[in-house]
């Protein structure tokens, strides 16, 4: 059951207009992997390119090739303007595409309808669309109702819905999710939806959902959760309510039903299925058996569950049986690829 969810994308940061945007456009990495690398690069005080290489998202040769490729024109002056555009964006612009300055800072030359292998080869706001055969075709971003595989295929203000069609995200107080309605817009959460029963939820602001103070009652079913830094801890199964409490220390006793988890980030609450009580233990790494956390298969950072075993995330060329273990999120013929036509 999806008690609450948010499918907003961390669209862009001031550091990603250079290597990051070019690599995403080229299909070398996905936007999700770029977002993760940007956050880690800031936390570790590393250059984005260094973080991408260290995490295995790309290798040095791919990084150099993206910079040296003649298929995309790079304009440093426009890139500088792009930084200013990003800094000046308001919250209600988070679902919009990058500004023209950002798009033109790294721009392809293939017109709409022309053959392409990567998004970066396409001129303007077009993307490389792959159908049943290769190569792909440069295609303009889609209006409402147009087909899509990801939100970057849709026009400004639209997202790619569950039905793989471009839709307008819902606003505060509107019905959302459940496999019936579009998801909420940026900085909103869909509360109370359940895709299994096609039950819709309601879009609520983060501040409305995460407002409970220490000791206050909380309940995920209604979207009444705790302020950041606290967790909603259940001593009994719903319909009982939980209470907002501070997370516990590494290796400490914990409650298995806590939202978010009460253990440190690299750990989970391990215990028998018949009990809510457990102990914080390290998440399994590559080669170890996956663990269940609230019915989801979990592994340590930079690992994903594949066939019941944690496997390391793979760079392009690495082995795979599913797209989820690839940094590029594309698995073709048993190995991770930039795209299906590589």
C-alpha positions in Angstrom: 0.0 0.0 0.0 1.3 3.5 -0.9 0.5 5.4 2.3 2.1 8.5 1.0 4.5 9.3 -1.8 6.2 12.1 -3.8 7.4 11.6 -7.3 8.9 15.1 -7.6 12.3 15.2 -9.3 15.3 17.2 -8.0 15.5 19.0 -11.3 18.8 20.9 -11.4 21.5 22.3 -9.2 23.9 25.1 -10.0 26.8 22.7 -10.5 25.2 20.3 -13.0 24.9 22.6 -16.1 28.4 21.5 -17.2 29.1 17.8 -17.1 25.9 16.6 -15.5 23.4 18.0 -18.0 25.5 16.9 -20.9 25.8 13.3 -19.6 22.0 13.1 -18.9 21.3 14.4 -22.4 23.7 11.9 -23.9 22.0 9.1 -22.0 25.2 8.1 -20.2 23.5 8.4 -16.8 19.9 9.0 -15.7 18.6 12.2 -14.0 18.1 10.2 -10.8 21.7 9.1 -10.7 22.9 12.7 -11.4 20.8 14.0 -8.6 22.3 11.4 -6.2 25.8 12.3 -7.3 25.3 16.0 -6.9 24.0 15.6 -3.4 27.0 13.4 -2.5 29.5 15.6 -4.2 28.4 18.5 -2.0 28.5 16.5 1.1 32.0 15.1 0.4 33.3 18.4 -1.1 34.2 16.8 -4.4 33.8 17.9 -8.0 30.7 16.4 -9.6 32.9 14.6 -12.2 35.0 13.0 -9.4 31.8 11.9 -7.6 30.4 10.3 -10.8 33.6 8.4 -11.4 34.0 7.3 -7.8 30.4 6.1 -7.6 30.7 4.1 -10.8 28.1 6.0 -12.7 30.6 6.7 -15.5 34.3 6.1 -16.2 37.0 8.6 -17.0 36.8 7.7 -20.7 33.1 8.4 -20.9 33.5 11.7 -19.0 36.3 12.8 -21.4 34.3 11.7 -24.5 31.2 13.7 -23.4 33.4 16.9 -23.1 35.3 16.2 -26.4 32.3 15.1 -28.5 31.6 17.3 -31.5 28.0 16.4 -31.5 27.1 19.0 -28.9 28.1 22.7 -28.9 29.1 24.1 -25.5 28.9 27.8 -24.7 30.5 28.9 -21.5 28.8 32.4 -21.5 25.4 30.8 -21.8 26.3 28.3 -19.0 27.1 31.2 -16.7 23.7 32.7 -17.5 22.2 29.3 -16.8 23.5 29.4 -13.3 21.8 32.7 -12.7 18.5 31.3 -14.1 18.7 28.3 -11.7 19.5 30.5 -8.7 16.5 32.7 -9.5 13.9 29.9 -10.0 10.9 30.0 -7.7 9.4 26.8 -6.1 6.4 26.9 -8.5 8.9 26.6 -11.5 10.3 23.2 -10.3 8.3 21.3 -12.9 9.4 23.5 -15.7 12.2 22.6 -18.1 15.6 24.4 -17.9 15.8 27.9 -19.4 16.8 28.5 -23.0 20.2 29.6 -21.7 20.7 26.2 -20.1 19.4 24.2 -23.1 21.6 26.2 -25.5 24.7 25.9 -23.3 25.0 22.3 -24.6 23.0 21.9 -27.8 22.9 19.4 -30.6 22.4 20.0 -34.3 20.0 17.3 -35.5 16.5 18.8 -36.4 13.2 17.3 -35.3 12.6 14.1 -37.3 16.3 13.4 -37.9 18.1 10.2 -36.8 19.7 10.2 -33.4 21.4 8.0 -30.8 21.3 10.3 -27.8 19.2 13.3 -26.6 22.2 15.6 -26.8 22.3 15.2 -30.6 18.9 16.8 -31.0 18.5 20.5 -31.6 16.6 22.8 -29.2 14.2 21.2 -26.8 13.8 17.9 -28.8 14.7 14.5 -27.3 15.8 11.3 -29.0 12.8 9.0 -29.1 13.3 5.2 -29.5 10.4 3.1 -30.9 10.7 -0.4 -32.2 13.9 0.1 -34.2 17.2 2.0 -34.1 18.3 4.7 -34.5 15.9 7.0 -32.7 14.2 10.1 -34.0 14.6 13.6 -32.6 11.1 14.5 -31.3 9.6 17.6 -29.9 8.5 17.5 -26.2 5.0 16.3 -25.9 1.8 18.2 -25.0 -0.8 16.9 -22.6 -1.9 13.4 -23.6 1.2 12.8 -25.7 3.2 9.6 -25.1 6.2 9.6 -22.8 8.6 7.4 -20.9 9.8 10.1 -18.5 8.9 13.6 -17.5 11.7 15.2 -19.6 9.7 14.1 -22.7 6.8 16.4 -21.7 6.4 20.1 -22.2 6.8 22.6 -19.3 4.4 22.1 -16.5 3.6 18.5 -17.4 4.9 15.2 -16.0 4.9 11.7 -17.4 2.0 9.9 -15.7 1.5 6.2 -14.8 -0.2 5.6 -18.1 2.9 6.9 -19.9 1.1 10.0 -21.1 2.0 13.6 -20.3 -0.3 15.1 -17.7 -0.6 18.2 -15.5 0.4 17.4 -11.9 -2.3 17.9 -9.3 -2.4 20.9 -6.9 -2.9 21.2 -3.2 -6.2 19.7 -2.1 -6.8 17.9 -5.4 -7.3 14.1 -5.8 -4.1 12.3 -6.8 -2.5 8.9 -7.4 -4.0 5.5 -6.8 -3.3 4.6 -10.5 -6.3 6.8 -11.4 -5.2 10.4 -11.1 -1.9 12.1 -11.9 0.6 12.6 -9.1 1.1 15.9 -7.2 3.2 18.8 -8.3 6.6 19.7 -6.8 6.8 20.1 -3.0 3.5 18.2 -2.6 2.8 14.7 -1.3 -0.1 12.4 -2.3 -1.6 11.3 1.0 -3.9 8.3 1.4 -3.7 6.8 -2.1 -3.6 3.0 -2.7 -2.8 1.8 -6.2 -3.9 -1.7 -5.3 -7.5 -0.7 -4.7 -7.4 2.3 -7.1 -8.1 4.6 -4.2 -7.0 8.2 -4.8 -5.4 10.4 -2.2 -5.1 14.1 -1.6 -2.2 16.5 -2.4 -0.8 18.1 0.7 2.2 20.4 1.3 5.3 19.0 3.0 4.8 21.3 5.9 1.3 20.0 6.4 2.3 16.4 6.4 5.6 16.6 8.4 4.5 18.8 11.3 4.4 16.6 14.4 6.7 17.5 17.3 8.4 15.1 19.7 5.8 13.1 21.7 2.9 14.0 19.4 0.6 11.4 17.9 1.3 10.5 14.2 -0.4 8.4 11.6 0.8 7.6 8.1 -2.6 6.6 6.8 -3.8 10.2 7.2 -0.5 11.9 6.4 0.0 13.2 9.9 3.8 12.6 10.3 6.7 14.1 12.2 9.0 17.0 11.6 12.3 16.3 9.8 14.7 14.6 12.2 12.0 12.7 14.0 10.3 9.4 13.1 6.8 8.1 13.6 7.2 5.0 15.9 4.4 2.4 16.3 4.2 0.2 19.4 1.2 -1.6 17.9 -0.2 -2.2 14.4 -2.7 0.3 12.9 -5.4 1.4 13.5 -3.3 2.3 16.5 -1.4 5.6 16.2 2.3 6.1 16.5 4.3 8.8 18.3 7.0 11.1 17.1 10.4 10.3 18.5 14.1 10.8 17.8 15.9 8.1 15.8 17.9 5.5 17.8 21.7 4.9 17.7 23.6 2.3 15.7 22.9 -1.2 17.0 20.2 -0.1 19.3 16.8 -1.6 20.0 14.2 -0.3 17.5 10.6 -0.6 16.2 10.2 -2.2 12.8 7.2 -0.1 12.0 8.7 3.4 12.0 8.3 6.0 9.3 10.9 7.0 8.3 13.0 4.2 9.7 14.3 4.8 13.2 17.8 3.4 12.6 20.8 5.3 11.1 20.7 5.7 7.3 23.0 2.7 6.6 21.0 0.3 8.9 17.6 -1.3 9.1 15.5 -2.6 12.0 15.9 -6.4 12.0 13.5 -8.6 13.9 11.0 -11.5 13.6 8.0 -11.0 11.3 5.7 -11.7 14.2 7.0 -8.8 16.3 7.4 -5.0 15.9 10.6 -5.1 18.1 14.0 -5.4 16.5 17.7 -4.3 16.5 19.4 -1.9 14.2 21.7 -3.8 11.8 23.8 -2.8 8.7 22.0 -3.1 5.4 23.4 -6.0 3.3 26.0 -5.2 0.6 26.8 -6.9 -2.7 26.7 -10.7 -2.5 24.5 -10.7 0.6 20.8 -11.7 0.8 18.3 -8.8 0.4 16.2 -7.8 3.5 12.6 -6.8 3.7 11.8 -3.3 5.0 8.1 -2.5 5.0 7.6 -5.1 2.2 10.4 -3.5 0.1 13.6 -5.3 -0.8 16.5 -3.3 0.6 20.3 -3.3 0.2 23.1 -0.9 1.2 23.9 2.2 -0.8 25.1 1.6 -4.3 23.5 -1.8 -4.4 20.2 -3.1 -5.6 18.2 -6.3 -5.0 18.3 -8.7 -8.0 16.9 -12.2 -7.6 17.0 -12.0 -3.8 20.7 -11.0 -3.7 22.2 -7.6 -3.4 24.3 -6.7 -6.4 26.5 -3.6 -6.9 25.1 -0.9 -9.2 26.7 -1.3 -12.6 28.3 1.2 -15.0 27.8 0.8 -18.7 29.1 -2.6 -19.9 28.5 -4.2 -16.5 26.3 -7.4 -16.2 22.6 -7.1 -15.5 19.3 -8.9 -15.6 17.1 -5.9 -14.8 17.4 -2.1 -15.5 17.4 -1.3 -11.7 21.0 -2.4 -11.3 22.3 -0.1 -14.0 23.3 3.5 -13.3 21.9 4.3 -16.8 18.7 2.4 -15.9 18.9 0.5 -19.2 19.7 -3.2 -19.4 19.9 -4.7 -22.9 21.2 -8.2 -23.8 22.6 -8.9 -20.4 24.6 -5.7 -19.9 24.1 -2.1 -18.9 23.8 0.3 -21.8 23.6 4.0 -22.5 20.3 3.2 -24.3 18.7 0.2 -26.0 20.4 1.1 -29.4 23.9 1.2 -28.1 
